């Protein structure tokens, strides 16, 4: 009998083992992919289809956000708005109708913080004033506030 490898396996057995291992790897990869896709769908189904809730800003105007500064938005079903700009708390009202969203009458406390924090807070509050619409990306689990031209103003993750 001819020997195919130094381990003493018959010729041809090595390629059968290789094909078997490759087949198992492909099946495992396909299983992981299906699990990931199914898991993403389940996560997307858990995502609210409304901006009502508590949100944490992760990008403001395409410039990101400062580490360890919590810029938040809490939108109630009754239109009540509150949160933190990163330094000061704010509150007010919002008008939510379908994909339309307008913030109005926002007021905030007047504490002073580091200049970078104050700059981010001002950028955030101006973005809220410019907001005209919203959308949710259910796969990424993000709330996105949009202006008149469709430009992303603020992107939030669930809190």
N, C-alpha and C positions, 0 to 999 in steps of 0.2 A: 504494500500500500504506500502511495506517495505521501510524503509529508509536506504540508504547505507552510508551516511556520516552525520556528525553533521550539515552540511549546509542545509540539507533538500533535497538533490538530490535523486532521486529514485535509488535503487540498480542497478548496471550495467552501469549507466550513467557515473560514475566516470571512469570506465575502458575505455569506449568509448571516453571520453574526453582525457584521457591519450594517447590512441592510435592516436587520431587525432592530438594532440600536437606533439607526436613523429614523425608522418608522415610529419607534416609541418617542423619540425626541419631537418629531413632527406632531404626533398626537398630543403630547404634553403641551407643546407650544400652542396648538389649536385650542386645547382646553383652557389654557391660561387666557388666550385672547377672548374666547367666548365668555369666560368668567368676568374679565375686565369690562367687556361691552355690556353684559347683562347687569353688572354692578353699576356701571355708569347710568344705565337706564333707570335702575332702581333709585339711584341718587337723584336723577333728574325728576323722577316722579315725586320725590320728597320735597323738591324745591317749590316754594310758593310761587304762584303765578300772579302775584301782586306785590307792589312795593311796600305794602303794610308789614311792619315788623321792625326789628332792630338790625342795623347794618354798620359795618366798620369800613371806612374809606381805605382803599389800598392804592388808589391813583387819583390825583387831582390835576386835571389839565394836561395829562401826558407827562407830568414830572415826578410821578411817584409820590411818596409821603415820607416824612421823617420817621426814622426808627423810634420806637417806644412812645410815640405821640399818638394818642387815641382820638381820631377824628370820627365822630359817630353821627348817625341819623336814626332816630326812632320815629316812625310814622304810624299813627294810630288810625284805625278804621274810621274814626270820626273826623279825621283831618288834622288832629293835634300833632304838632311837630316838636321834637326836642332833641337834644344831643349835646355834644361837645365839639367845639371847633379845634380842640387841641389844647387850648388855654382856658377859654371861657365857655360857659354853658350858654345855650341859646334855646329859644322856644318861639312858637308862632303857630300859624295855620297853613294848611296846604289844601289845594283843590285838586282832587283826583277824579278824572272822568275818562274811563277807557285807558288809552295810551297817553293821554294828556295829564300833565302834572305841573302845577304852578305853586310856588311857595310865596307867601305874603305875610307882611306884618311880623317879620322876624325881629326879635330883640335879644340882646345878649348882655351878659355881665361885662364889666370893664376892668378886669385884672390885667396887669402887665406881665408878659413872659419874655423869654429870650427872643431876639429879633427874628430868627428863623421860624420859630413857632408862631409868632404873630403874623409873619408873611404867609405861612401856610393857611392859617385860620382865615385871613382876609381873602385869599384865593378861593378857599372853600365856600365862604359865605357869598362871594360874588358868583360862583358857579351855581349855587342854589337859586339866586336871583335870576340867572339866565336860563334856568331849566324850564323847558316847555313840554318835555315828553320823557318817557322811561321805557326800558325794555329789560327783560331778564334773559340771561344766557343760562339755561338750565343745566347744561353739561358742565360748565365751569362754575356754576352756582354763584353767579354775579348779578347784581343790580347795576344798571348803567343809566345815568341821567344824561339827557341829550338836549342840545339847544335847537334853535330854529333851522339851522343848516344840517342837522343830523350829526353834528360833531359831539363826540363823547366828552362830557364835562367832568364827571366823577364816576369812578367804578368802585363798587362796594362788594365786600364778601359778607356772608352771613355772620352774625356776631355770636 
